[in-house]
Amino acid sequence: MSYAAPVKTIAFTLNEIAGLKKLAGHGAFADLTPDLLEAVLEEGAKLAAGVLAPLNQSGDEEGVRLTGNAVTTARGFAGAYRQWVDGGWGSIAASVEFGGQGLPLSLAVALQEMWNAANVAFGLCPILTQGAIEALTAHGTPELQKTYLPKLISGEWTGTMNLTEPQAGSDLNALKSKAVPQEDGTYRITGTKIFITYGEHDMAENIVHLVLARLPDAPAGTKGISLFLVPKFLVNADGTPGARNDVKCVGIEHKLGIHASPTCTMAYGEDGGAIGWLIGQENRGLACMFTMMNNARLLVGTQGVAVAERATQQALAYARERRQGRAAGSTAKPGDMDPIIVHPDTRRTLLTMKAYTEAARSLCYATAIALDCAHHGEDEAARREGQARADLLTPIAKAFSTDIAVEVASMGIQVHGGMGFIEETGAAQYMRDARILPIYEGTNGIQAIDLVTRKLPLGNGEVVRAFIREMRETAERAKGSNHDGIGKMGAMLASELTLLDQATGHMLGCVKDAPNDALAGATPYLRQFGLVAGGHFLVLGALEAVKLDGDPFAASRLGVATFYMENLLPQACGYLAAATAGAAALFALDEEALAD
């Protein structure tokens, strides 16, 4: 199945919904013109469709191979990566100081959607590298930045994130990897890390691992974790890869999906200790790593959008071609069957897929715009406001977008009927690939806990209240529209915002006084928030689209928004009861009774 990036929709979402047009042409992005934005998106779409998408199914079928300690990627992947590097795609949002193009992160996120929609197993590699760039830029010494950032930004070297150990998954208190300081200022790293994406591969000449480990005298728990840079090859004085470091891949996982992405078990220090360099302060490694993780969480949310878009495109193409039955009022010749797209239930499924995808895309892009404001705001107040908004939206963008990715991929199989259950059609691959998205880079349950316990209390609750006020302003604008349909959307959004405000107040109270009640309702609350925020962004899009009167694209925006508001947004009120029910019912049965 081919892939065509929805460039016009992506550009509209970036500019008119997320707000990139307000940043373009000013300040740090003075050189970003509409023509440049369109050109970058069009060229990215060509690479996605012509180079990456053709490798998606073959890569899934072939997977990766481990020979000794070396990983060989699927046929075509190394060549495709070289084309990606030669195109300068890794440098889009990076600092000009180190060879980047200095364009908005939001544009890079839109491009990441394209890479991952075309080939999510391929797209994972640039995501981890981009996170490493963020962490090194924020916390690395000038010497480390000078040595590693230009190569990471160019894509000649790739990056990884090494947190997980066999006994330390979501809870890093149990982390055991060790780092022993040396007289020359380096550290010797020993330990085993698991589930390391692209920990070993043949696509780049060096791999830069960011590794969490403990110093000999470190405090217990997460307060005693430090972050280290450990390259696969030590770097010579002239900047070229030199001697092999004491780090190797000792196993790869056999997974449900993303078969073409190597998921590695990495052994550090089996022959005396891998040489590493401290990033940030001793015992402050988790804070440094979260710079990388927050970036990765947004990009995993974007992967959710990408897989949902790809599944929707394939389901739509199949529904246009597959003929079964006759629709009510069919104009087909006697004895002929109609394409299944004309049947109401199939049409509902396709619209659900499309509307969820567009709502999630808007949410992810808006989060990226907030980060652009955090990095490049006109003053300190604007930068603080941007960071606070990004902090609030990141767990919602990650969890909501990846949850709907699984749902949309499942719907795509359903549209295919029995053929969806057959691997050759390709529909099942999207479901298999999507299933990891709610799990890695912090499970969606952890995202919900993060939202309720850390992000809602930001600024004593003022950060979330400010966003709710902004959504109310959208509802009021819509209610005042001369377009009847948009006016109705505004009323529906206003109604759901009242309920979201109620749930938010409940959560803010419970976090202090009844934390188990807050934790019990965190996941349904996040879903409620995501549904309402998605409605807010689609209504924003409708308000802009109506200005394009007569344009078929405008009609599409209005149609999707109308469907979402009438058919999907009403689910939000149903989550209110679960979000505010408390923990009593969860613990009414003891563990033994659960097994009865």
C-alpha positions in Angstrom: 0.0 0.0 0.0 1.4 3.4 -1.0 1.5 6.4 1.2 0.9 10.0 0.3 1.6 12.6 3.0 -1.5 14.9 3.4 0.7 18.0 2.9 -2.2 20.5 2.6 -3.8 19.2 5.8 -0.4 19.2 7.6 0.4 22.8 6.5 -3.1 23.9 7.5 -2.8 22.3 10.9 0.6 23.8 11.5 -0.4 27.3 10.4 -4.0 27.8 11.2 -4.7 25.5 14.1 -1.4 25.1 16.0 -0.3 28.7 15.2 3.0 28.5 13.3 2.0 31.4 11.1 2.2 33.7 14.1 5.8 32.7 14.6 6.9 32.5 11.0 8.6 35.6 9.6 9.6 36.9 13.0 12.4 36.6 15.5 14.2 33.3 15.3 12.1 32.2 12.4 12.4 35.4 10.3 13.5 33.4 7.3 10.6 31.0 7.4 8.3 32.1 4.6 5.1 30.3 3.4 6.9 29.2 0.2 9.8 27.7 2.2 7.4 25.9 4.5 5.5 24.4 1.5 8.8 23.5 -0.2 10.2 21.6 2.8 6.9 19.7 3.4 6.7 18.8 -0.3 10.2 17.5 -0.4 9.7 15.6 2.8 6.6 14.0 1.3 8.5 12.9 -1.7 11.2 11.1 0.4 8.5 9.5 2.6 6.5 8.2 -0.4 9.3 7.3 -2.7 12.0 6.0 -0.4 10.7 5.0 3.0 7.2 3.7 2.3 8.3 1.0 -0.2 10.5 -0.5 2.6 7.7 -0.7 5.2 6.2 -4.1 4.4 9.4 -5.7 3.2 11.2 -4.5 6.4 8.4 -5.9 8.5 8.7 -9.3 6.8 12.6 -9.4 6.8 13.3 -7.8 10.2 16.8 -7.4 11.5 19.6 -10.0 12.1 22.2 -10.3 14.8 25.5 -11.9 13.8 28.0 -11.9 16.7 27.5 -8.5 18.2 26.6 -6.8 14.9 23.1 -6.0 13.7 22.2 -5.9 10.1 19.1 -3.9 9.2 16.5 -5.0 6.6 17.4 -4.6 2.9 17.2 -1.0 1.8 17.3 0.6 5.2 20.9 1.7 5.2 20.6 3.2 1.7 17.4 5.0 2.7 19.1 6.4 5.8 21.9 7.7 3.7 19.4 9.5 1.5 17.8 10.9 4.6 21.1 12.2 5.8 22.1 13.6 2.4 18.9 15.5 2.4 19.8 17.3 5.6 16.6 16.2 7.3 18.1 15.6 10.7 19.2 19.2 10.9 15.8 20.9 10.4 15.3 22.3 13.9 18.8 22.0 15.3 21.0 25.0 16.3 22.8 26.8 13.5 25.8 26.9 15.7 26.3 23.2 15.3 25.2 22.8 11.7 21.5 22.9 12.0 19.0 24.9 10.0 17.4 26.6 12.9 13.8 26.0 11.7 10.9 25.4 14.1 10.6 22.2 16.0 7.0 22.1 15.0 8.1 21.7 11.3 10.4 18.9 12.3 7.5 17.2 14.1 5.4 17.4 11.0 8.2 15.8 9.0 8.6 13.1 11.7 4.9 12.3 11.1 5.7 11.7 7.4 8.7 9.5 8.1 6.7 7.4 10.6 3.6 7.2 8.5 5.7 5.9 5.7 7.8 3.5 7.8 7.5 3.7 11.6 10.4 1.2 12.2 12.7 3.6 10.2 11.3 6.7 11.8 12.2 5.5 15.3 15.9 6.1 14.6 15.7 9.8 14.0 13.4 10.2 17.0 16.0 8.9 19.4 18.7 10.9 17.8 16.7 14.1 18.1 16.2 13.4 21.7 19.9 12.9 22.3 20.5 16.3 20.5 18.1 17.9 22.9 19.7 16.4 26.0 23.2 17.2 24.9 22.3 20.8 23.9 20.7 21.4 27.3 23.1 19.7 29.6 26.4 18.7 27.8 29.7 20.5 28.3 31.0 22.7 25.5 33.6 20.1 24.7 31.0 17.3 24.3 28.7 19.5 22.3 31.5 20.5 19.9 32.5 16.8 19.5 29.2 15.2 19.1 26.4 17.6 18.2 27.5 18.3 14.6 27.6 14.6 13.7 24.3 13.9 15.5 22.6 16.8 13.8 23.8 15.8 10.4 22.6 12.3 11.1 26.1 10.8 10.4 25.9 9.5 13.9 22.8 8.3 15.7 21.7 8.5 19.3 20.1 6.1 21.8 18.5 6.4 25.3 19.5 3.7 27.8 17.3 3.6 30.9 15.7 0.2 31.2 17.4 -2.8 32.9 15.9 -6.3 33.6 14.9 -5.3 37.1 14.3 -1.6 36.5 11.5 -0.7 34.0 9.1 2.1 34.9 10.6 2.2 38.4 14.2 3.4 38.0 14.9 3.2 41.8 16.1 -0.4 41.1 18.7 0.7 38.5 22.1 -1.1 39.0 24.5 0.0 36.2 27.6 1.6 37.7 29.9 4.4 36.7 33.4 4.6 38.3 35.2 8.0 38.0 38.8 7.9 36.5 41.7 10.3 37.0 41.4 11.6 33.4 37.8 12.8 34.1 36.1 10.0 32.3 34.0 7.2 33.8 34.0 3.4 33.4 30.5 2.2 32.8 29.4 -1.4 33.6 25.9 -2.9 33.4 23.2 -4.3 31.1 20.5 -2.3 29.4 17.5 -3.8 27.7 14.9 -2.7 25.1 17.4 -0.2 23.6 16.0 1.0 20.2 18.6 1.1 17.5 21.3 0.2 20.1 23.3 -1.4 17.3 22.8 -1.2 13.6 24.6 -0.7 10.2 23.1 2.6 9.1 25.6 5.1 10.7 29.3 5.2 11.4 28.9 5.8 15.1 26.2 5.4 17.8 26.1 7.8 20.8 24.5 6.1 23.8 23.1 8.2 26.7 23.2 5.9 29.7 21.9 6.1 33.2 24.2 4.7 35.9 25.1 5.1 39.5 28.4 6.5 41.0 30.0 4.4 43.8 28.9 6.7 46.5 25.5 7.7 45.0 22.4 8.1 47.2 19.8 5.3 46.9 16.9 5.6 44.6 16.4 8.0 41.6 18.3 10.8 43.5 21.5 8.8 42.9 21.3 8.4 39.1 23.7 10.1 36.8 23.7 10.4 33.0 26.7 9.5 30.8 27.6 9.8 27.1 29.1 6.5 25.9 30.0 6.3 22.2 30.2 3.0 20.3 33.5 4.2 18.9 35.7 6.6 20.8 36.4 9.8 18.9 39.8 10.7 17.6 41.3 14.2 17.9 40.3 14.9 14.3 36.6 14.0 15.1 36.6 10.7 13.3 35.5 7.4 14.9 38.5 5.6 16.5 38.9 2.6 18.8 35.8 0.4 19.6 34.5 1.2 23.1 33.6 -1.6 25.5 29.9 -1.7 24.6 28.2 -4.3 22.5 24.8 -5.7 21.6 24.4 -9.2 23.0 20.8 -9.8 21.9 17.8 -8.5 20.0 14.2 -8.9 20.8 11.6 -10.8 18.7 8.6 -8.5 18.8 4.9 -8.2 18.0 5.6 -5.3 15.6 8.2 -2.7 14.4 10.2 -5.7 13.2 12.7 -3.6 11.2 13.7 -1.6 14.2 16.4 -3.4 16.3 15.5 -3.6 19.9 18.8 -4.5 21.6 20.2 -5.8 24.9 23.3 -3.8 25.4 26.3 -4.9 27.6 28.5 -2.2 29.0 32.0 -3.0 30.4 32.4 -6.7 29.9 36.1 -6.1 29.2 37.0 -3.6 31.8 34.4 -0.8 31.5 33.0 1.3 28.7 34.5 4.8 28.6 31.9 7.5 29.3 31.6 11.2 30.0 29.2 12.8 32.5 26.3 14.9 31.2 25.0 17.4 33.6 25.7 17.2 37.3 26.4 14.0 39.3 23.2 12.4 40.7 21.1 14.6 38.5 20.9 12.3 35.5 17.2 11.6 35.6 16.4 15.3 35.2 18.8 15.5 32.3 17.3 12.4 30.7 13.8 13.8 31.0 14.9 16.5 28.6 15.3 13.7 26.1 12.3 11.8 27.2 9.9 14.7 27.0 11.0 15.3 23.4 10.6 11.6 22.7 7.1 11.5 24.3 5.9 14.2 21.9 7.4 12.4 19.0 5.9 9.0 20.1 2.6 10.8 20.1 3.4 11.9 16.6 4.1 8.3 15.7 0.6 7.6 16.8 -0.8 10.2 14.4 1.4 8.7 11.7 0.3 5.2 12.1 -3.3 6.3 12.3 -2.9 8.3 9.1 -1.4 5.4 7.3 -4.1 3.0 8.5 -6.8 5.5 7.5 -5.4 5.9 4.0 -5.2 2.2 3.4 -8.7 1.6 4.8 -10.1 4.3 2.6 -8.5 2.9 -0.5 -9.8 -0.5 0.2 -13.3 0.7 1.0 -13.4 2.5 -2.4 -12.5 -0.7 -4.3 -14.2 -3.5 -2.3 -17.8 -4.2 -3.5 -20.2 -5.9 -1.2 -24.0 -5.6 -1.0 -26.2 -2.8 -2.1 -26.8 0.4 -0.2 -30.2 1.8 0.5 -31.2 3.8 -2.5 -28.4 2.3 -4.6 -28.1 3.4 -8.2 -26.0 0.4 -9.2 -27.2 -1.8 -12.0 -29.4 -4.8 -11.1 -27.1 -7.5 -9.8 -24.2 -5.2 -9.2 -22.8 -4.5 -5.8 -21.8 -1.2 -4.3 -18.4 -0.2 -2.9 -18.5 -0.6 0.8 -17.7 3.0 1.3 -21.3 3.9 0.5 -22.6 1.8 3.5 -23.3 4.0 6.5 -21.5 1.9 9.0 -18.3 1.8 6.9 -18.6 5.5 6.4 -18.9 6.0 10.1 -15.8 3.9 10.7 -13.7 5.8 8.2 -14.8 9.2 9.5 -14.0 8.1 13.0 -10.5 7.1 11.9 -10.0 10.4 10.1 -11.4 12.6 12.8 -9.4 11.0 15.6 -6.3 11.3 13.5 -6.8 15.0 12.8 -7.6 15.8 16.4 -4.4 14.0 17.5 -2.4 15.7 14.9 -3.6 19.1 16.1 -2.8 18.2 19.6 0.8 17.1 18.8 1.5 20.1 16.6 0.2 22.5 19.2 2.5 20.9 21.8 5.4 21.4 19.4 4.5 25.1 18.8 4.5 25.5 22.6 8.0 24.2 22.7 9.0 26.6 19.9 7.7 29.4 22.1 9.6 28.0 25.0 12.9 28.0 23.1 12.4 31.1 21.0 9.8 33.3 22.7 10.3 37.1 22.4 11.0 37.5 26.1 11.4 35.4 29.3 7.7 35.6 30.1 6.8 34.2 26.7 9.3 31.4 27.1 8.0 30.4 30.5 4.5 30.4 29.2 5.4 28.2 26.3 7.3 25.8 28.5 4.4 25.5 30.9 1.9 24.9 28.1 4.2 22.2 26.6 4.6 20.6 30.0 0.8 20.4 30.4 0.1 19.1 26.9 3.0 16.6 26.4 1.4 13.7 28.5 -1.9 14.3 26.8 -0.4 14.4 23.3 1.6 11.2 24.0 -1.2 9.1 25.5 -4.3 10.3 23.6 -2.5 10.1 20.2 -1.1 6.6 20.8 -4.3 5.3 22.3 -6.3 6.4 19.2 -3.5 4.9 17.0 -4.3 1.5 18.3 -8.0 2.1 17.9 -7.7 3.5 14.4 -5.5 0.6 13.3 -8.0 -1.9 14.7 -10.8 -0.1 12.8 -8.7 -0.3 9.7 -8.6 -4.1 10.0 -12.4 -4.0 10.5 -12.9 -2.1 7.3 -10.9 -4.8 5.4 -13.1 -7.5 7.0 -11.5 -11.0 6.8 -8.8 -9.6 4.5 -7.7 -7.3 7.3 -6.7 -10.4 9.3 -4.5 -11.6 6.5 -0.9 -10.3 6.7 -0.5 -9.8 3.0 -2.9 -6.9 2.9 -0.7 -4.9 5.3 -3.6 -3.7 7.5 -2.5 -5.9 10.4 1.0 -4.5 10.4 -0.3 -1.1 11.5 -2.1 -2.7 14.4 1.1 -4.6 15.4 3.3 -1.6 15.0 0.9 0.7 16.9 0.6 -1.5 20.0 4.0 -0.5 21.4 3.2 3.2 21.2 1.1 3.3 24.4 3.9 1.4 26.2 7.3 2.9 25.4 8.7 6.2 26.5 6.5 6.0 29.6 3.3 3.9 29.5 0.1 5.8 29.0 -0.9 5.0 32.6 2.3 6.9 33.7 1.4 9.8 31.3 -2.0 10.0 33.1 -0.3 10.0 36.5 2.2 12.6 35.4 -0.7 14.8 34.1 -2.7 14.6 37.3 0.1 14.7 39.9 2.7 17.0 38.3 1.2 19.0 35.4 -2.2 20.0 36.8 -0.6 21.5 39.9 1.8 23.7 37.9 1.5 27.3 39.0 -1.0 26.2 41.6 -3.3 25.0 38.8 -3.1 28.2 36.8 -1.4 26.6 33.8 -4.3 24.2 33.2 -6.9 26.9 34.0 -5.3 29.2 31.4 -5.6 26.5 28.8 -9.3 25.8 29.7 -9.9 29.6 29.4 -8.3 29.6 26.0 -10.6 26.7 24.9 -13.6 28.6 26.3 -12.6 31.6 24.1 -12.7 29.3 21.1 -16.1 28.0 22.1 -17.4 31.6 22.4 -15.9 32.6 19.0 -17.6 29.6 17.4 -21.0 30.4 19.1 -20.8 33.9 17.6 -20.1 32.6 14.1 -22.5 33.4 11.3 -22.1 29.8 10.2 -24.9 27.7 11.8 -22.8 24.6 12.0 -19.9 26.3 13.7 -22.2 27.9 16.2 -23.5 24.5 17.2 -20.0 23.2 17.5 -19.2 26.1 19.9 -22.2 25.2 22.1 -21.1 21.6 22.3 -17.6 22.5 23.1 -18.7 24.9 25.8 -20.8 22.2 27.4 -18.0 19.7 27.5 -15.6 22.3 28.9 -17.9 22.8 31.9 -17.5 19.1 32.6 -13.8 19.1 32.1 -13.5 22.1 34.4 -15.4 20.1 37.0 -13.2 17.1 36.6 -10.1 19.2 36.8 -11.2 20.8 40.0 -11.8 17.4 41.4 -8.4 16.2 40.5 -6.6 19.2 41.9 -8.4 18.7 45.2 -7.7 14.9 45.3 -4.0 15.2 44.5 -3.6 16.9 47.9 -6.2 15.2 50.0 -7.0 11.8 48.4 -4.1 10.9 46.1 -5.4 7.3 45.4 -8.7 8.8 44.2 -6.8 11.0 41.8 -4.6 8.1 40.6 -7.7 5.9 40.1 -9.3 8.5 37.8 -6.2 9.7 36.0 -6.5 7.6 32.8 -10.2 8.4 32.2 -9.5 12.1 33.0 -6.7 12.2 30.4 -9.0 10.7 27.8 -11.6 13.3 28.7 -9.1 16.0 28.4 -7.8 14.7 25.1 -11.2 14.5 23.6 -12.1 18.0 24.6 -8.8 19.5 23.5 -9.2 17.7 20.2 -12.6 19.3 19.8 -11.1 22.7 20.6 -8.5 22.4 17.9 -10.9 21.1 15.3 -13.3 24.0 16.0 -10.3 26.4 15.6 -9.7 24.7 12.2 -13.4 25.1 11.3 -13.3 28.8 12.1 -10.3 29.3 9.8 -11.7 27.0 7.1 -14.9 28.9 6.8 -12.9 31.8 5.5 -12.0 29.7 2.5 -15.6 29.6 1.3 -16.1 27.5 -1.8 -12.8 25.6 -1.4 -13.3 21.8 -1.3 -10.6 21.6 1.3 -12.6 23.9 3.5 -15.6 21.7 3.2 -13.5 18.7 4.3 -12.3 20.6 7.4 -15.8 21.5 8.3 -17.1 18.0 7.7 -14.5 16.4 9.8 -15.0 18.9 12.6 -18.8 18.4 12.5 -18.5 14.7 12.7 -16.1 14.8 15.6 -18.2 17.2 17.6 -21.4 15.3 17.0 -20.1 11.7 17.3 -16.8 11.6 19.2 -16.7 14.6 21.6 -19.9 13.4 23.4 -17.8 10.5 24.7 -16.0 13.0 27.0 -18.9 13.5 29.4 -19.0 9.7 29.9 -15.4 9.8 31.2 -16.3 12.3 33.9 -18.0 9.7 36.1 -15.0 7.4 35.9 -12.5 10.2 36.5 -14.3 11.4 39.6 -15.5 8.0 41.0 -12.5 7.5 43.3 -10.5 4.4 44.2 -13.1 2.5 46.4 -14.4 0.3 43.6 -10.9 -0.5 42.4 -10.0 -2.1 45.8 -13.5 -3.5 46.7 -12.2 -6.9 45.6 -9.0 -8.3 47.1 -6.4 -9.9 44.9 -7.8 -13.4 45.5 -11.3 -12.4 44.6 -10.0 -11.0 41.3 -9.0 -14.6 40.4 -12.4 -16.1 41.1 
